[in-house]
Amino acid sequence: MEFAHKASAFNNWCENAEEDLSEPVHCVSLNEIRQLQKEHEAFLASMVGAQEDFNYLLALDQQIKALNVSSSPYTWLTVDVLGRIWKHLP
């Protein structure tokens, strides 16, 4: 159950990050550019936490596999799916 909860939260974070990073940027002043830079720096800082979350999911997955459980009845998300999403984040 914990894996399903954490995987869902991680997937939502990735989807939001992908939307934010692929959004067109239009600036008409240096102040707007500086603000975007600050927001991007904050995003980069949040990547550290997201990497820790992904590592935790990897550890949970290993624990689940050690119990010979093939799939979770609580989520369709797997470490493989989340890994592909994480790898392709812009």
N, C-alpha and C positions, 0 to 999 in steps of 0.2 A: 504494500500500500504506500509506503514511504517513497519507493521508486516512482510510482505513478504520479504522486503529488509533486515531487521534485522535478521529474521529467516534464510535466505539464508547465510548470513555472519557467523552466529553462527554455522550453520551446516558445512560450509566449515572449520571453525576453528577446530571443533570436528573431522572431517575426517582427517585433517592434523595432529592433535595431536595423533589420534589413529595410524596413519601410523608411526609417529616418535617413539611412545612408543613401537610398536611391531616390529620395525626393529632390526635385530640381531646386537649385539655389539661385536666387536673384537678389543682388545687393546693389544699392544705389549710393552707399556711403561707406566710408572707412569704419565708422562705428558699427555698422551692420556686419561688416567683415570680421571685425574684432569680436563681436558677440558670437558669430558662428565659430570662430576659432576657439573661444572659451567653451562653447557647447561641445565641440569636437574633442577638446582635451578632457572634458568631463566624461564623455563617452569612452575615450581610451582608458581612463582610470577605471571605469566600470567593467572593462574587459577583464581586469585582474580577478574581480569577484566572479565573473561568469566562468572564467577558466577554473577557478576553485570549485564552482558548482558542477562543472562538467567532470572534473576529476572525482568528485564525490559520487556522481552518478556511475562512473566507471567502477569505483570501489563497491558500490551497492550491486552493480551488475555481476561482479565477480562473486559476491556473497550469494546472490540468487543462483548463479550457475553451480556453485559448490553444493547447493541443495538439490541439484538435478531438476530444477524447474526450467522448462523450456520457454515459456512465455507468461506474461502477466495477464490475468483476466481483467485487470483494472485499467489498462492503457494499451493503445496500439503502438505507442512510442517505444523504440528500442535504442540501445546505445549506438547501434549501427546507423539508424535513422538520424539520431541527434548528432552523431559524429559527422555525417555528411552535411547537415545543416550548418554546424559550427565551422567546418572546413571551408564552405562556400560563402561564408559571411564576407561581404565586401570589405 
